[in-house]
Structures are given as C-alpha cells and as structure tokens.
Amino acid sequence: MMKHMYRIPFVELLSADALERVLELLTPVSLKKNELLISDTRLERNAYIVQQGILREFVHTDGRELTFWFAREGDIVTSSYGYFYQRRGYENFQALEDCQLLRIDVAGMQQLYRQFIDIANWSRVVTEHESILSEERHLDYILLSPEERYLKLLSSQPELFQRVKLKDIASFLGISPVSLSRIRARI
C-alpha cells in the first residue's frame, strides 16, 4: 500500500486497496492568494480537497459579493451543479491565503464507485456530511440573530478571525462591517 500524507475526510471508511485507488486520482494544485479556484462564469466539474489554506465561497448579487462559507483544511469544495449536473454553477471559490489542494478526477471516481462499495459509501458519507453542514449554515442564518451567529462562529471557529478579513466575516454573518464592529464592541 502506498503511504499517503494527505488530509482526506473520513479516510477511515476506506479499505487499504480502495484508498490506494483513490490516491491515484488526486492531483496536487496550488492556488495563490485572491485567485479564483471556481468561478460562476465557467463550468467546473472537479472537486477539490483543501490541504492547506482557506477559501471563501461567495455569490454575486445586486452588485456585491455575499460570502456564505469558508473552506479550510480537510474540506471538499466543488460547484454542485458542475459536479452533479455538468452545468455552470452559481458559486465562486476564492483563495484567502496561498492554498494547496487536491483535485479529484471525477470521471475516475465514478468508475471506482462501481468497482468498490466502500468508495461509493465513503462518497455518500462525505456528501451527507457536507449536506448537513450546509443545512446548519442555512438554519443559523434563519434562526439566529447576527449577534448569535457571531458568537457561534467565534466559539466554533475562532481561528477564522486571524485568517479572514472582517468584511468577509461580516458578509458571512449577513451584516455590514459597521454592524460587526458594533457587535464586537458590545462583546
């Protein structure tokens, strides 16, 4: 078995043989700070596993950018429409730091799903996990006040405040940078 040194989510679900086959489909990719990995202007079929760095996922709306996720080490990023439906997506992923990623050969993975039940199950678990995290973000936005969202982010991901500009955190929280400053001053 080849030894791997990559961050792969839920890797413990893969047999040694299946892991070796998955590793064969990963290609290292470097991204410079501020560079776009995925753009809403082009079809992106690949998925990527973040090894080092942080990216923000955002959309363009009403002449501004709305951030709705920060992908960090171990996270998988993809355009859902591109990956699942081969259509151009709505999202953009921009590097907030220099990043190291692993590009996943999607066509090769689809072949492996048919050959290895543990790879198909691994992919299902990863997809379910990402779906739950996405739903939690949506519910937080609906059910929590901006201050509660700020406190939750501060307690669950405090390192973001060292790695991400406050304007992007404010956008993620659904508030203006001025409102974020007021919340921070109160707390």
N, C-alpha and C positions, 0 to 999 in steps of 0.2 A: 504494500500500500504506500502511496506517495504521502509524505508528510505535508500538511498544509499549515499555513500561518495566517490564514485569512479569518476575518470576522464573518461568520455565516450564521444567520439566525436559525435557531432550533436544529443546529447541526447534529445534535444527539439523536435525532429521529432517523438519521441516515445510516445504513449499514456501511461498512468499510468499502465495499465494492461500489455501492451507489455514490458514496462521497467522492471516490476517485473519478467516477464518470462525470459527476457534476463539476469537479475541479477542472476537468479537461475543457469545459465550456465557458470558463471565466477568462476574461481578458482584462489586464490592468489598464486603467485610463487615468490620466492626470488632468486636472482642471485648475486653472488659475483663478484667483480671487476675482469676483464680479463676472466671470464668464458664465454663459448660459449652457447648461447641460441639455435641457429640454425646453423647447420653445413652442408656443401656441401657433407659430407660423409654419411649422413643418411636422410631418408625420414622424413619430418616434415609436418604433416597435420594441426597442430594447428595454430591459430593466437593468438596474444598477444596484449594487450593494455598496454603501458608503463604508470605506475602510478608515479614512482619516478626513477630518474637516466637517464643515456644516454647510448645508444648502437651505435656502428658503424656497418654499413653494408659494407662488402667487398668481393672481389673475389680474388682467387689465379690465377696469370698469370705470365708466364715467370719467375718463381721462386720468385715472390714478391707478396705483397698484395696491391690491389688497393681499396681504400675506396671510396664509391660513395654515402653514405648517413649517416646522424647522426639522429637516432630516439630519441626523447625526450618525456617528459611528454605529454600524450594525443595522441601520435602517435600509430598507429597499425603496428605491424611487423609480417611478415609471409613469408614463402617461397611460392612464387606464384605458382610454379609448384606443390609443395606438396599440397597446399590448393585447387587449382582448378583442377589439373590433377592427383593427387596421385602419382606423380613421384618425385624422388630426385631432389632437386634444385641445383642451381649454387652458391647461396649466403651463406654467413656466417654472423651471428649477434653476436658480442662480447660486453660484458658489459665493459664500460669505467669507470664506478662507480658501487658501490653496487646498485642493481636495485630491485624495486618492480614492478611486472607485474600482469596482469590478463590473465589467459589462457582461451580462448573461446572454449567451447565444440562445435566443428564444426558440428558433426552429429546432435546434438540437435538444433543448429541454423538452419540447413537445414530443419528440421521438422517445426520449427517456421515460416520459410519463407512461408510455405504452409498454415499455420494457421492464420497468422497476416500480412495483407497487409502493415501495417506501419513498421513492422520489415523488410519485403522484400524491401520496399522503403528506409528505413534507411540504409540497407546494400548497396543498389545501390548508394545512395548519398556518402557514405563513400568510396566505390570503385571508383566512378567518381572523387572524390576529390583527392584520392591518385594517380590516373592516371594522373590528371592534374599536380600535384606536380612533379611527375616523369618526365613528358614531359618537364616541365620548367627546371628541372636539366639538361636534355639532351640538350635542346636548349641553355642553358647558356654555356655548355661545347663546343658547336659547334660555337656559335655566339660571345661569349665574349672572350676577351684576358684573360690570367691568372690574370693580374692586375685588370681588370674589375670584374672578378669573386671574387677576394679577397675583393674588395671594396663593392660589393653587399653582400657578406657574413658578412663582418664587420658591415654594416649598418642594415641588416635584422636579424642577429642572433649574436650580439656581445658577448653574454654570452658563446658561444661556445669556445671563446678564453681563458676563465677562466676554462673550464671544459674538454677540449680536448687537447691532445699533438699536438704541432705544426707539427710534422712529419705526423700525421693523417690528419690534415687540409691541408698540402701540397699535400698529396696523393689525397684528395678530390678535390682539385683545379687542379690536373693533372700536378703538377710541383714537383721539388725536394725541400727538405728542404732548400738547399742553395739558390735556386731561390726565395723561400718565404721570406727568410731573406733579400734578396736584395730588394724585393718589399716593405717589411715593413720598411727598412731603407730609401727608397725614399719617403715614405708617412709619 
